[in-house]
């Protein structure tokens, strides 16, 4: 398995989305976090199965929710999550994070 670190802005995106869903229905925010965890687990097991959406950035779709986890593969079996992006909000806003 690969080690995963999450960009601090991506962490904020997870919490923001979870709060949004929790305000809509009880335990929906927890369900969102659970799906994020399942998706990151899938990424850590086999990141190369996720398609490229740029030169280095890969995308994994989150089940049940209109979000993707965007990440880059770094050296020594390390993955860096750069964004938890909604499919229809602010397309491409996360692209500059790969340079950070």
Residue pairs with C-beta under 8 A, 6 or more apart in sequence:
1 44
1 45
1 77
2 43
2 44
2 45
2 47
2 73
2 77
2 78
2 79
3 44
3 77
3 78
3 79
4 40
4 43
4 44
4 71
4 78
4 79
4 80
4 81
5 78
5 79
5 80
5 81
6 14
6 80
6 81
7 80
7 81
7 82
7 83
7 97
7 100
9 83
9 97
10 81
10 82
10 83
10 84
10 97
13 83
13 84
13 85
14 32
14 33
14 36
14 84
17 29
17 32
17 65
17 67
17 84
17 86
18 29
18 30
18 32
18 33
19 29
20 29
21 28
21 29
21 31
21 32
21 65
22 28
22 29
22 30
23 29
31 64
32 64
32 65
32 67
35 62
35 63
35 64
35 65
36 62
36 67
36 69
36 84
38 63
39 60
39 61
39 62
39 63
39 69
40 69
40 81
42 60
43 50
43 60
43 69
43 71
43 79
44 79
47 58
47 71
47 73
47 79
48 73
50 58
50 59
50 60
50 71
51 58
51 59
52 58
52 59
53 59
53 70
54 95
54 98
56 72
56 73
56 98
57 70
57 71
57 72
57 82
57 95
57 98
58 70
58 71
58 72
58 73
59 68
59 69
59 70
60 68
60 69
60 71
61 67
61 68
62 68
62 69
62 84
66 86
66 87
66 88
67 84
67 85
67 86
67 87
68 84
68 85
68 87
69 81
69 83
69 84
70 81
70 82
70 83
70 84
70 85
70 94
71 79
71 80
71 81
71 82
72 79
72 80
72 82
72 98
73 79
74 80
82 94
82 97
82 98
82 100
83 93
83 94
83 97
85 93
85 94
